[in-house]
Amino acid sequence: MLVLVTGGSGSGKSAYAEEKILSFGQGKRIYIATMFPFDKESDARILRHRQMRAGKGFETVERYTDLKGLKLDPDSVVLLECMSNLTANEMFQEEGAHERTVEAVMEGVKHLRDSVQHLVIVTNEIFSETAQYLGETALYQSYLGEINCQIAGEADEVTEVVYGIPVYLKGGCVPDEKNVE
């Protein structure tokens, strides 16, 4: 199963995605962390997310680029967080895909989807603001938008989290609280 979870900053999308993973029951839970720790703010965000996952049985795998090269146990349930960071990493990091960002990210997503039991992907909704960007920022938005659209098209479920409330856009339902640890 492929699930896409989106929402704005601070919307509760990460907590929802974790609960979705827990709703799949016992299994090898893998958290693929894509945020590259490049400053104190990113270090603080990484620490906050680690604290959110504490005690939930996640194994963390840090992967900033090249999802296609990642080998995971086929019985795994995987939370990939987040597509926004992965896209930026593929665009701007030395070992990234650069102009092949969309293709590289989608190859990686398909690889993960086909190699594990369940894949939940978190992405950011960055397209509602009215500001117009140029150059690399506009290209980043274009790439992320294309990636999000492709994943949503292939996903079994697409959920937007707004103020902590899941809004089901495609498939899906509220995770069964009885299966959540």
Backbone as CSV, one residue per row, in Angstrom:
resi,resn,N_x,N_y,N_z,CA_x,CA_y,CA_z,C_x,C_y,C_z
1,MET,0.841,-1.171,0.000,0.000,0.000,0.000,0.887,1.234,0.000
2,LEU,0.510,2.225,-0.790,1.206,3.504,-0.866,0.257,4.598,-0.379
3,VAL,0.709,5.347,0.627,-0.088,6.414,1.227,0.717,7.711,1.143
4,LEU,0.078,8.785,0.659,0.693,10.106,0.631,-0.017,10.987,1.643
5,VAL,0.766,11.621,2.520,0.231,12.523,3.544,0.835,13.893,3.298
6,THR,-0.024,14.888,3.160,0.435,16.248,2.912,-0.195,17.202,3.922
7,GLY,0.333,18.391,3.975,-0.196,19.419,4.867,0.830,20.521,5.010
8,GLY,0.407,21.612,5.570,1.292,22.746,5.791,2.202,22.511,6.987
9,SER,3.119,23.418,7.188,4.035,23.347,8.317,3.243,23.386,9.624
10,GLY,3.534,22.448,10.518,2.857,22.412,11.805,1.434,21.906,11.748
11,SER,1.030,21.254,10.662,-0.364,20.817,10.482,-0.708,19.546,11.244
12,GLY,0.301,18.782,11.649,0.054,17.493,12.286,0.241,16.321,11.339
13,LYS,0.781,16.603,10.160,0.939,15.538,9.154,1.907,14.450,9.610
14,SER,2.966,14.811,10.316,3.927,13.810,10.782,3.292,12.877,11.809
15,ALA,2.564,13.435,12.756,1.888,12.609,13.762,0.866,11.690,13.101
16,TYR,0.123,12.214,12.129,-0.850,11.388,11.415,-0.138,10.245,10.689
17,ALA,0.961,10.540,10.014,1.697,9.521,9.258,2.221,8.424,10.192
18,GLU,2.711,8.814,11.362,3.177,7.823,12.329,2.028,6.928,12.773
19,GLU,0.868,7.514,13.053,-0.306,6.727,13.455,-0.741,5.787,12.336
20,LYS,-0.617,6.235,11.104,-0.961,5.385,9.959,-0.052,4.165,9.936
21,ILE,1.252,4.371,10.136,2.198,3.253,10.185,1.821,2.304,11.322
22,LEU,1.526,2.841,12.499,1.156,2.006,13.642,-0.116,1.213,13.361
23,SER,-1.030,1.771,12.560,-2.296,1.089,12.260,-2.096,-0.172,11.431
24,PHE,-0.935,-0.322,10.811,-0.648,-1.525,10.032,-0.278,-2.697,10.936
25,GLY,-0.222,-2.486,12.250,0.081,-3.557,13.189,1.566,-3.754,13.372
26,GLN,1.889,-4.878,13.993,3.297,-5.189,14.249,4.009,-5.449,12.936
27,GLY,5.220,-5.073,12.879,6.051,-5.264,11.704,7.318,-4.475,11.890
28,LYS,8.234,-4.646,10.990,9.483,-3.891,11.053,9.203,-2.477,10.574
29,ARG,9.259,-1.519,11.485,8.954,-0.120,11.178,10.238,0.631,10.882
30,ILE,10.300,1.173,9.677,11.473,1.926,9.238,11.059,3.371,8.999
31,TYR,11.834,4.283,9.545,11.638,5.715,9.312,12.808,6.177,8.469
32,ILE,12.529,6.580,7.228,13.578,7.111,6.361,13.593,8.628,6.541
33,ALA,14.662,9.106,7.153,14.824,10.531,7.448,15.594,11.186,6.305
34,THR,15.025,12.226,5.711,15.664,12.883,4.566,16.206,14.272,4.884
35,MET,15.954,14.773,6.107,16.442,16.118,6.422,17.938,16.086,6.694
36,PHE,18.672,16.780,5.863,20.117,16.888,6.035,20.392,17.893,7.151
37,PRO,21.160,17.494,8.175,21.411,18.391,9.313,22.469,19.443,8.980
38,PHE,22.000,20.598,8.485,22.954,21.605,8.025,23.048,22.825,8.929
39,ASP,22.187,22.942,9.957,22.286,24.074,10.881,21.569,23.738,12.189
40,LYS,21.574,24.663,13.135,20.954,24.423,14.447,19.445,24.212,14.333
41,GLU,18.799,24.936,13.426,17.350,24.778,13.249,17.017,23.366,12.757
42,SER,17.769,22.864,11.785,17.508,21.506,11.291,17.828,20.478,12.374
43,ASP,18.879,20.703,13.163,19.190,19.796,14.271,18.020,19.748,15.260
44,ALA,17.423,20.895,15.557,16.290,20.951,16.488,15.070,20.216,15.916
45,ARG,14.808,20.374,14.631,13.668,19.681,14.007,13.881,18.169,14.014
46,ILE,15.106,17.756,13.727,15.431,16.326,13.738,15.214,15.755,15.139
47,LEU,15.682,16.460,16.154,15.510,16.015,17.536,14.028,15.919,17.894
48,ARG,13.228,16.905,17.492,11.787,16.895,17.786,11.118,15.674,17.152
49,HIS,11.467,15.365,15.915,10.871,14.206,15.234,11.325,12.891,15.876
50,ARG,12.568,12.827,16.313,13.043,11.619,17.009,12.261,11.415,18.303
51,GLN,12.001,12.507,19.013,11.235,12.420,20.260,9.793,11.985,19.985
52,MET,9.221,12.444,18.878,7.850,12.029,18.509,7.790,10.520,18.258
53,ARG,8.842,9.952,17.685,8.867,8.524,17.337,9.285,7.634,18.493
54,ALA,9.829,8.204,19.546,10.365,7.423,20.659,9.313,6.442,21.187
55,GLY,9.751,5.211,21.399,8.875,4.195,21.968,7.889,3.579,20.994
56,LYS,7.961,3.932,19.712,7.010,3.413,18.725,7.611,2.318,17.854
57,GLY,8.838,1.932,18.135,9.448,0.810,17.438,10.008,1.113,16.065
58,PHE,10.328,2.376,15.797,10.910,2.735,14.512,12.425,2.568,14.518
59,GLU,12.940,2.038,13.431,14.374,2.064,13.161,14.582,3.219,12.184
60,THR,15.485,4.132,12.495,15.723,5.283,11.639,16.852,5.003,10.658
61,VAL,16.573,5.301,9.385,17.574,5.212,8.330,17.700,6.606,7.738
62,GLU,18.867,7.200,7.841,19.091,8.519,7.250,19.471,8.330,5.790
63,ARG,18.705,8.958,4.910,18.956,8.820,3.465,18.603,10.146,2.817
64,TYR,19.599,10.839,2.312,19.397,12.184,1.785,19.188,12.201,0.274
65,THR,19.690,11.189,-0.431,19.531,11.052,-1.876,19.483,9.557,-2.200
66,ASP,19.206,9.234,-3.457,19.307,7.875,-3.985,18.481,6.848,-3.228
67,LEU,17.178,7.063,-3.170,16.294,6.067,-2.556,16.357,4.734,-3.281
68,LYS,16.595,4.781,-4.579,16.621,3.553,-5.372,17.713,2.599,-4.892
69,GLY,18.778,3.117,-4.325,19.871,2.292,-3.843,19.665,1.722,-2.451
70,LEU,18.542,2.029,-1.824,18.273,1.580,-0.454,17.677,0.175,-0.463
71,LYS,18.251,-0.718,0.316,17.759,-2.094,0.442,17.101,-2.256,1.804
72,LEU,15.823,-2.683,1.792,15.070,-2.858,3.035,14.432,-4.237,3.070
73,ASP,14.123,-4.694,4.262,13.433,-5.962,4.461,12.050,-5.884,3.813
74,PRO,11.669,-6.891,3.023,10.368,-6.848,2.335,9.166,-6.814,3.275
75,ASP,9.346,-7.209,4.537,8.242,-7.175,5.503,8.103,-5.825,6.195
76,SER,8.893,-4.860,5.800,8.904,-3.544,6.450,7.672,-2.711,6.123
77,VAL,7.326,-1.877,7.095,6.392,-0.780,6.866,7.237,0.480,7.019
78,VAL,7.180,1.339,6.008,8.148,2.424,5.897,7.455,3.779,5.906
79,LEU,8.000,4.680,6.708,7.583,6.078,6.727,8.728,6.892,6.143
80,LEU,8.483,7.527,5.012,9.468,8.372,4.331,9.117,9.822,4.606
81,GLU,10.019,10.520,5.305,9.745,11.915,5.667,10.995,12.762,5.435
82,CYS,10.943,13.743,4.620,9.796,14.100,3.815,10.227,14.361,2.375
83,MET,9.269,14.355,1.506,9.516,14.522,0.074,10.110,15.900,-0.232
84,SER,9.738,16.901,0.521,10.260,18.257,0.300,11.773,18.303,0.498
85,ASN,12.236,17.681,1.589,13.684,17.638,1.844,14.394,16.793,0.803
86,LEU,13.826,15.639,0.475,14.454,14.758,-0.507,14.617,15.467,-1.853
87,THR,13.587,16.187,-2.268,13.641,16.921,-3.539,14.764,17.955,-3.512
88,ALA,14.843,18.722,-2.429,15.914,19.723,-2.311,17.285,19.052,-2.299
89,ASN,17.409,17.931,-1.590,18.687,17.221,-1.544,19.108,16.752,-2.932
90,GLU,18.161,16.169,-3.666,18.489,15.677,-5.010,18.872,16.832,-5.934
91,MET,18.247,17.988,-5.736,18.553,19.147,-6.573,19.905,19.761,-6.249
92,PHE,20.232,19.896,-4.975,21.331,20.762,-4.580,22.548,20.075,-3.975
93,GLN,22.403,18.870,-3.445,23.580,18.209,-2.883,24.475,17.686,-3.999
94,GLU,25.767,17.665,-3.729,26.747,17.262,-4.738,26.423,15.901,-5.345
95,GLU,26.025,14.932,-4.509,25.726,13.588,-4.998,24.285,13.438,-5.493
96,GLY,23.541,14.543,-5.543,22.143,14.518,-5.983,21.988,14.341,-7.483
97,ALA,20.739,14.226,-7.902,20.404,13.966,-9.306,20.355,15.239,-10.149
98,HIS,20.286,16.395,-9.508,20.273,17.706,-10.165,19.134,17.805,-11.183
99,GLU,19.414,17.929,-12.472,18.336,18.109,-13.462,17.484,16.849,-13.629
100,ARG,17.918,15.727,-13.083,17.143,14.482,-13.118,16.399,14.246,-11.800
101,THR,16.165,15.298,-11.041,15.567,15.155,-9.713,14.243,14.411,-9.753
102,VAL,13.326,14.831,-10.604,11.999,14.199,-10.625,12.126,12.715,-10.940
103,GLU,12.914,12.381,-11.952,13.073,10.971,-12.334,13.712,10.164,-11.200
104,ALA,14.750,10.706,-10.578,15.448,9.989,-9.510,14.533,9.756,-8.312
105,VAL,13.794,10.782,-7.929,12.892,10.639,-6.793,11.810,9.603,-7.103
106,MET,11.216,9.686,-8.279,10.144,8.744,-8.620,10.672,7.316,-8.769
107,GLU,11.863,7.141,-9.301,12.462,5.800,-9.358,12.634,5.247,-7.944
108,GLY,13.068,6.101,-7.027,13.243,5.687,-5.635,11.935,5.340,-4.961
109,VAL,10.912,6.146,-5.193,9.592,5.874,-4.605,9.052,4.544,-5.133
110,LYS,9.147,4.328,-6.433,8.659,3.065,-7.018,9.449,1.876,-6.474
111,HIS,10.747,2.049,-6.327,11.586,0.991,-5.747,11.098,0.647,-4.341
112,LEU,10.889,1.647,-3.500,10.426,1.393,-2.133,9.040,0.761,-2.134
113,ARG,8.133,1.322,-2.931,6.760,0.793,-2.992,6.762,-0.687,-3.362
114,ASP,7.626,-1.062,-4.287,7.664,-2.444,-4.759,8.462,-3.375,-3.848
115,SER,9.236,-2.817,-2.901,10.077,-3.672,-2.066,9.611,-3.846,-0.632
116,VAL,8.610,-3.100,-0.190,8.159,-3.206,1.203,6.643,-3.434,1.253
117,GLN,6.161,-3.800,2.434,4.734,-4.053,2.608,3.894,-2.797,2.428
118,HIS,4.243,-1.757,3.178,3.496,-0.502,3.154,4.485,0.656,3.147
119,LEU,4.136,1.703,2.392,4.963,2.905,2.308,4.080,4.121,2.528
120,VAL,4.414,4.904,3.546,3.723,6.159,3.840,4.720,7.278,3.593
121,ILE,4.342,8.227,2.744,5.223,9.337,2.375,4.617,10.640,2.872
122,VAL,5.434,11.450,3.532,5.019,12.777,3.983,5.603,13.806,3.025
123,THR,4.767,14.783,2.651,5.238,15.897,1.838,4.622,17.182,2.384
124,ASN,5.113,18.299,1.914,4.612,19.595,2.380,3.749,20.256,1.325
125,GLU,2.700,20.917,1.787,1.850,21.720,0.916,2.458,23.121,0.926
126,ILE,3.154,23.460,-0.147,3.841,24.759,-0.230,3.289,25.614,-1.365
127,PHE,2.160,25.220,-1.912,1.691,25.834,-3.147,0.551,26.823,-2.960
128,SER,0.132,27.083,-1.729,-1.007,27.967,-1.488,-0.639,29.438,-1.368
129,GLU,0.615,29.720,-1.110,0.992,31.127,-0.952,0.969,31.844,-2.295
130,THR,0.775,33.140,-2.242,0.621,33.910,-3.476,1.938,34.469,-4.008
131,ALA,3.015,34.336,-3.231,4.307,34.873,-3.680,4.765,34.156,-4.945
132,GLN,5.364,34.898,-5.836,5.926,34.344,-7.069,7.438,34.258,-6.902
133,TYR,7.978,33.098,-7.179,9.412,32.900,-7.041,10.055,32.737,-8.407
134,LEU,11.356,32.987,-8.447,12.121,32.871,-9.684,13.284,31.907,-9.453
135,GLY,13.929,31.543,-10.519,15.172,30.780,-10.453,15.022,29.429,-9.800
136,GLU,15.987,29.103,-8.925,16.037,27.792,-8.302,14.829,27.510,-7.417
137,THR,14.273,28.528,-6.766,13.104,28.316,-5.923,11.902,27.925,-6.775
138,ALA,11.716,28.597,-7.892,10.619,28.245,-8.799,10.811,26.842,-9.368
139,LEU,12.046,26.497,-9.689,12.337,25.161,-10.197,12.054,24.111,-9.127
140,TYR,12.447,24.393,-7.883,12.170,23.498,-6.763,10.659,23.267,-6.630
141,GLN,9.884,24.347,-6.655,8.427,24.204,-6.558,7.882,23.366,-7.710
142,SER,8.388,23.593,-8.888,7.951,22.840,-10.056,8.254,21.352,-9.889
143,TYR,9.465,21.034,-9.471,9.855,19.637,-9.270,8.998,18.988,-8.181
144,LEU,8.854,19.668,-7.045,8.082,19.096,-5.939,6.623,18.908,-6.339
145,GLY,6.059,19.881,-7.055,4.684,19.746,-7.522,4.511,18.551,-8.440
146,GLU,5.437,18.368,-9.366,5.360,17.232,-10.284,5.497,15.910,-9.538
147,ILE,6.426,15.849,-8.601,6.613,14.639,-7.794,5.356,14.333,-6.986
148,ASN,4.816,15.337,-6.303,3.610,15.133,-5.502,2.451,14.633,-6.362
149,CYS,2.281,15.214,-7.552,1.201,14.784,-8.447,1.386,13.339,-8.890
150,GLN,2.604,12.970,-9.221,2.860,11.589,-9.652,2.616,10.602,-8.516
151,ILE,3.089,10.930,-7.319,2.875,10.031,-6.177,1.382,9.931,-5.872
152,ALA,0.679,11.064,-5.868,-0.759,11.043,-5.595,-1.500,10.186,-6.613
153,GLY,-1.080,10.253,-7.864,-1.722,9.452,-8.900,-1.543,7.960,-8.685
154,GLU,-0.417,7.568,-8.116,-0.131,6.152,-7.893,-0.563,5.668,-6.512
155,ALA,-0.844,6.593,-5.598,-1.143,6.236,-4.212,-2.510,5.571,-4.069
156,ASP,-2.579,4.684,-3.086,-3.860,4.081,-2.710,-4.667,5.061,-1.872
157,GLU,-3.965,5.876,-1.097,-4.602,6.875,-0.241,-3.824,8.178,-0.317
158,VAL,-4.563,9.295,-0.306,-3.967,10.624,-0.203,-4.755,11.370,0.861
159,THR,-4.034,11.873,1.862,-4.658,12.574,2.974,-3.955,13.903,3.185
160,GLU,-4.743,14.966,3.310,-4.197,16.257,3.715,-4.573,16.467,5.173
161,VAL,-3.592,16.855,5.983,-3.859,17.121,7.391,-3.926,18.629,7.572
162,VAL,-5.058,19.089,8.102,-5.311,20.507,8.309,-5.622,20.711,9.791
163,TYR,-4.789,21.455,10.498,-4.973,21.696,11.929,-5.167,20.406,12.701
164,GLY,-4.420,19.368,12.329,-4.496,18.083,13.010,-5.648,17.202,12.566
165,ILE,-6.443,17.670,11.618,-7.612,16.910,11.147,-7.304,16.329,9.773
166,PRO,-7.391,14.994,9.639,-7.153,14.399,8.325,-8.337,14.625,7.387
167,VAL,-8.031,15.082,6.189,-9.033,15.268,5.139,-8.654,14.272,4.041
168,TYR,-9.530,13.309,3.796,-9.225,12.222,2.869,-9.551,12.653,1.449
169,LEU,-8.521,12.700,0.619,-8.667,13.145,-0.760,-8.802,11.975,-1.729
170,LYS,-8.243,10.829,-1.333,-8.294,9.642,-2.186,-8.201,8.420,-1.271
171,GLY,-9.202,7.546,-1.314,-9.186,6.357,-0.465,-9.095,6.744,0.992
172,GLY,-8.756,5.791,1.827,-8.419,6.087,3.210,-9.576,6.236,4.160
173,CYS,-9.210,6.135,5.421,-10.130,6.340,6.526,-9.301,6.569,7.770
174,VAL,-9.970,6.907,8.845,-9.279,7.136,10.099,-8.641,5.824,10.542
175,PRO,-7.345,5.831,10.926,-6.710,4.600,11.409,-7.482,4.011,12.566
176,ASP,-7.608,2.675,12.605,-8.323,1.969,13.651,-7.567,2.123,14.963
177,GLU,-8.154,2.829,15.921,-7.481,3.129,17.184,-7.140,1.856,17.956
178,LYS,-7.849,0.745,17.722,-7.564,-0.498,18.417,-6.213,-1.061,18.005
179,ASN,-5.766,-0.770,16.786,-4.492,-1.301,16.291,-3.331,-0.381,16.595
180,VAL,-3.590,0.786,17.129,-2.530,1.750,17.406,-1.986,1.468,18.807
181,GLU,-0.651,1.340,18.888,-0.023,1.080,20.192,0.089,2.352,20.976
